[in-house]
Amino acid sequence: MHLSEQEVADLVRRLHRVEGQIRGIAGMLEDGRECRDVATQFAAATQALRRAGYQFVSQTLAHCLTEPETAADEGYSPEELERLFLRL
């Protein structure tokens, strides 16, 4: 399924934010920052990436519901959609 330009732009923005968080974590490690501070940032980056993944799958599910014939033609059966969701 193809996402709209706006949906793609939003997901890319989220991923760039996560990328920045990861660079920040690397810097914290290099600077010898406190364990609890680093762990907090790991948790924040993990959650941000998870939310981006959920948003992506949610948008795909929405498109499949509104365009069931196209979804079926592209191999997005209900079972495949469930597998995609459960991967997250």
Phi, psi and omega in degrees: 000145181259132178272157177290163178301321180295318179296317179297315181300319180295316179296318179296319176301315179299317181293324177295323177296317178297318178302318177296321178297319181295317177299321178297319178296316179301317178296320178298318179296315180297328180276355179073033181295160181304139182306314184294327177292317180294315180299321178299319180289324174301314180298318180295317180293319179298314180296319180296319179293319178299316180295322177296318178297317177297319179297316179301310181294322178300316179295321177297316178300317180299317178296321180294325178289325181275341180227066187297326180293316178297317179300314180297318179298328181269005176087017179263075175286165176304324180293318179295320178296321177296317178299318178300314181297316183289342176295333181281000000 
